[in-house]
Amino acid sequence: MATKLGMLHYVLDHVYGAFMHRTKISPQFFSRGWGGKQLELLERMINQLFPEAAGQNWPPVLVRPTWKTVWESKSACLREGVFRTPCDEQLLSALPPESHTARVAFLVPKSVPPQKMACVVHLAGTGDHSFERRLRLGGPLLKENIATMVLESPFYGQRRPMLQRGAKLLCVSDLLLLGKATIEEARSLLHWLDSEEGFGKMGVCGLSMGGVHAAMVGSLHPTPVATLPFLSPHSATVAFCEGILQHATAWEALRKDLAVMTLEEVRERMRNVFSLTDVTRFPIPKNPNAVIFVSATDDGYIPKHSVLELQKAWPGSEVRWVTGGHVSSFLLHNGEFRRAIVDGLGRLEWKESPL
């Protein structure tokens, strides 16, 4: 019975994937090719990151968001803020102008001092253009004195380039740009929560693509944070070369742009580029015991071996399995994601309050 149910979840992922990616409802990923000189720039930048990352003391840039209150009740407050992305000039010049200003939502319990609260930064999964879904995930955690900060990704929502339709990035370089900028912004927000707001504990989580970015942020942040990747692979290679998203990729456009004969040559180039997103190359987080992966038993997008590679690379981390596929787990297992957030934060020490 369990096997049949697992197969049903797996088939659901493929039916959803066929509907979304093999029909003409939406364009394919990377329809404008590799990104030319931008891709070369990003490959150099990310390769330079790894020697620097070894010490994990790469300090985040402090940002100062400008806030407006959306609503306020007796027990909680929701604010939205904007800030200029902290990316350096080289990265900024590669980002589309629409992505230069970052947007965040900040849901905070009231009547609790920050040093007795935790806050988790929630990063966007593929296609998550708004704050709502992640605010719904974080909302019930208010009663646990856990605040939620939701970052709108570059290339998504109000930060989406004018020519891009939906989540379908136009060039391969855009995926690396999105990731690099998201990591910089999330680390800066964690730094702001720590140094400016004085939160007692912090974490970072994300679903699918957002989980890959959360793992990278947790790895590179200079202080211990709870790191909570949900339904996430260890690398974008898995999603685009093994999982269902391979059917949503403009392989022929990429072949023409690369000027090669075979699709296998294109896939090999893709594997090489996306090896830069391999989280197993990143340093082990400061507190690996506060890393909890939540993964699905029958995920058509993320194979099991990918999750286990991450756990092996980060000794002390934990993998929790939920019964389902990618789509059904995204819909049905928010309770497990919240439990992982609470447990991951529970494995951190409270920051000592300044006297």
Backbone hydrogen bonds, N-H to C=O, Kabsch-Sander energy under -0.5 kcal/mol:
donor,donor_aa,acceptor,acceptor_aa,energy
5,L,1,M,-2.5
6,G,2,A,-2.6
7,M,3,T,-2.4
8,L,4,K,-2.0
9,H,5,L,-2.2
10,Y,6,G,-2.2
11,V,7,M,-2.8
12,L,8,L,-2.5
13,D,9,H,-1.9
14,H,10,Y,-1.6
15,V,11,V,-2.9
16,Y,12,L,-2.9
17,G,13,D,-2.6
18,A,14,H,-2.7
19,F,15,V,-2.4
20,M,16,Y,-2.7
21,H,17,G,-3.1
22,R,17,G,-0.6
22,R,18,A,-1.6
23,T,18,A,-0.7
29,F,248,A,-3.7
30,F,169,L,-3.2
31,S,28,Q,-0.7
32,R,170,L,-2.6
33,G,30,F,-1.8
38,Q,35,G,-1.6
39,L,36,G,-0.6
40,E,36,G,-1.5
41,L,37,K,-2.5
42,L,38,Q,-2.4
43,E,39,L,-2.5
44,R,40,E,-2.0
45,M,41,L,-2.5
46,I,42,L,-2.8
47,N,43,E,-2.1
48,Q,44,R,-2.0
49,L,45,M,-0.8
50,F,46,I,-0.8
50,F,47,N,-0.5
52,E,48,Q,-1.1
53,A,49,L,-2.6
54,A,50,F,-0.9
54,A,51,P,-0.6
55,G,52,E,-0.9
56,Q,53,A,-1.0
63,V,188,S,-0.5
66,T,82,V,-2.6
67,W,65,P,-0.5
68,K,80,E,-2.1
70,V,78,L,-3.0
71,W,78,L,-1.4
73,S,76,A,-3.1
77,C,108,V,-2.0
78,L,71,W,-2.6
79,R,77,C,-0.5
79,R,106,F,-2.3
80,E,68,K,-2.5
81,G,104,V,-2.8
82,V,66,T,-1.6
83,F,102,A,-1.8
85,T,100,H,-2.9
92,L,88,D,-2.9
93,S,89,E,-2.4
94,A,90,Q,-0.8
95,L,91,L,-1.6
99,S,96,P,-2.1
100,H,97,P,-1.6
102,A,83,F,-3.2
102,A,100,H,-0.6
104,V,81,G,-2.4
105,A,150,V,-2.1
106,F,79,R,-3.0
107,L,148,T,-3.1
108,V,77,C,-2.5
108,V,106,F,-0.6
110,K,75,S,-3.1
116,K,113,P,-2.1
117,M,114,P,-2.1
118,A,145,N,-2.0
119,C,201,K,-1.5
120,V,147,A,-2.1
121,V,203,G,-2.6
122,H,120,V,-0.6
122,H,149,M,-3.4
123,L,121,V,-0.5
123,L,205,C,-2.7
128,D,125,G,-2.1
129,H,127,G,-1.2
135,L,131,F,-2.2
136,R,132,E,-2.4
137,L,133,R,-1.7
138,G,134,R,-2.2
139,G,135,L,-2.5
141,L,138,G,-1.6
142,L,139,G,-2.0
143,K,140,P,-0.7
144,E,141,L,-1.5
145,N,142,L,-2.1
146,I,141,L,-1.8
147,A,118,A,-3.3
147,A,145,N,-0.5
148,T,107,L,-2.4
149,M,120,V,-2.7
150,V,105,A,-2.9
151,L,122,H,-1.9
151,L,149,M,-0.5
152,E,103,R,-2.7
153,S,151,L,-0.5
155,F,159,R,-1.3
156,Y,153,S,-1.6
159,R,156,Y,-2.5
160,R,157,G,-1.5
164,Q,161,P,-1.3
166,G,164,Q,-0.6
168,K,165,R,-1.6
169,L,167,A,-1.5
172,V,33,G,-1.7
173,S,34,W,-1.5
174,D,171,C,-0.9
175,L,171,C,-0.7
175,L,172,V,-1.0
176,L,172,V,-1.1
177,L,173,S,-2.5
178,L,174,D,-3.0
179,G,175,L,-2.1
180,K,176,L,-2.8
181,A,177,L,-2.6
182,T,178,L,-2.3
183,I,179,G,-2.4
184,E,180,K,-2.0
185,E,181,A,-2.7
186,A,182,T,-2.8
187,R,183,I,-2.4
188,S,184,E,-2.0
189,L,185,E,-2.2
190,L,186,A,-2.3
191,H,187,R,-2.1
192,W,188,S,-2.3
193,L,189,L,-2.6
194,D,190,L,-1.9
195,S,191,H,-3.2
196,E,192,W,-1.8
197,E,192,W,-1.8
199,F,193,L,-2.4
200,G,114,P,-1.8
200,G,117,M,-1.5
201,K,117,M,-1.2
203,G,119,C,-2.0
204,V,226,A,-2.6
205,C,121,V,-2.6
206,G,228,L,-1.5
207,L,123,L,-0.7
208,S,230,F,-3.1
210,G,207,L,-1.9
211,G,208,S,-0.8
212,V,208,S,-1.5
213,H,209,M,-2.0
214,A,210,G,-2.2
215,A,211,G,-2.3
216,M,212,V,-1.9
217,V,213,H,-2.6
218,G,214,A,-2.8
219,S,215,A,-1.9
220,L,216,M,-2.3
221,H,217,V,-1.8
226,A,202,M,-2.2
227,T,290,A,-2.1
228,L,204,V,-2.6
228,L,226,A,-0.5
230,F,206,G,-2.8
231,L,294,V,-3.6
237,T,274,F,-0.5
238,V,235,S,-0.8
239,A,235,S,-0.9
240,F,236,A,-2.4
241,C,237,T,-2.5
242,E,237,T,-0.5
242,E,238,V,-1.7
243,G,238,V,-2.6
244,I,300,G,-0.7
245,L,239,A,-0.6
246,Q,243,G,-1.7
247,H,244,I,-2.2
248,A,245,L,-1.4
249,T,246,Q,-0.8
250,A,29,F,-2.6
251,W,249,T,-2.1
254,L,250,A,-2.1
255,R,251,W,-2.4
256,K,252,E,-2.4
257,D,253,A,-2.1
258,L,254,L,-1.7
259,A,255,R,-1.2
260,V,255,R,-1.4
266,V,262,T,-1.2
267,R,263,L,-2.6
268,E,264,E,-2.1
269,R,265,E,-2.0
270,M,266,V,-2.5
271,R,267,R,-2.8
272,N,268,E,-2.1
273,V,269,R,-2.5
274,F,270,M,-2.8
275,S,271,R,-0.8
276,L,273,V,-1.6
277,T,274,F,-1.6
278,D,275,S,-1.4
279,V,234,H,-3.1
279,V,277,T,-0.8
281,R,278,D,-1.9
282,F,279,V,-1.5
286,K,218,G,-0.5
290,A,287,N,-1.9
291,V,288,P,-1.6
292,I,227,T,-2.0
292,I,290,A,-0.6
293,F,318,E,-3.3
294,V,229,P,-1.9
295,S,293,F,-0.6
295,S,320,R,-3.0
297,T,322,V,-2.2
298,D,324,G,-2.8
299,D,296,A,-0.7
300,G,298,D,-0.6
306,S,303,P,-1.1
307,V,303,P,-0.9
308,L,304,K,-2.1
309,E,305,H,-1.7
310,L,306,S,-1.2
311,Q,307,V,-1.9
312,K,308,L,-2.2
313,A,309,E,-1.8
314,W,310,L,-1.6
317,S,314,W,-2.1
318,E,291,V,-2.3
320,R,293,F,-3.3
322,V,295,S,-2.8
324,G,322,V,-0.6
329,S,325,G,-1.8
330,F,326,H,-1.8
331,L,327,V,-1.5
332,L,328,S,-2.6
333,H,329,S,-2.2
336,E,333,H,-0.5
337,F,333,H,-1.8
338,R,334,N,-2.6
339,R,335,G,-2.1
340,A,336,E,-2.1
341,I,337,F,-1.9
342,V,338,R,-2.4
343,D,339,R,-2.6
344,G,340,A,-3.0
345,L,341,I,-2.2
346,G,342,V,-1.8
347,R,343,D,-0.7
347,R,344,G,-1.0
348,L,345,L,-1.8
351,K,200,G,-1.8
